[in-house]
Amino acid sequence: LSVCTGTINDPSLAARAASLGVDAITSDCPSDLRSRMAAQTAAQAVAA
C-alpha cells in the first residue's frame, strides 16, 4: 500500500507530510518545492 498526498506547494506542509512517511508528494512545482524544502532544512540545522 502506498500513501500519496494531494497537491502540496508549501514547503512546511511538504516537510510535515514527509515526516509522516508518505511515499509521494504531489506538487504543481516539484523542483521549486524541493529546493525550498532543502533551504528550510538547512536553515533549521543552522539554528539548532
C-alpha positions in Angstrom: 0.0 0.0 0.0 1.4 3.4 -0.9 0.4 6.7 0.5 0.4 9.8 -1.6 -0.7 13.4 -0.8 -2.9 15.7 -2.6 -1.2 18.8 -4.1 1.2 20.4 -1.7 3.1 23.6 -2.7 4.1 24.8 0.8 7.5 23.5 1.9 6.4 23.4 5.6 3.4 21.2 4.8 5.5 19.0 2.5 8.1 18.5 5.2 5.3 17.6 7.6 3.9 15.0 5.1 7.4 13.6 4.6 7.9 13.2 8.3 4.7 11.2 8.5 6.2 8.8 6.0 4.2 9.4 2.8 5.5 7.6 -0.3 4.9 10.5 -2.7 4.1 14.2 -2.5 2.3 15.8 -5.4 3.1 19.4 -6.3 2.4 21.9 -9.1 6.1 22.9 -9.0 8.2 20.0 -7.7 11.6 21.4 -8.4 10.8 24.7 -6.7 9.3 22.8 -3.7 12.3 20.5 -3.4 14.8 23.4 -3.4 12.6 25.4 -0.9 12.4 22.3 1.4 16.2 21.9 1.2 16.8 25.5 2.1 14.3 25.3 5.0 16.0 22.1 6.3 19.4 23.8 6.1 18.2 26.8 8.0 16.8 24.6 10.7 20.1 22.8 11.0 22.0 26.0 11.4 19.5 27.3 14.0 19.9 24.1 16.1 
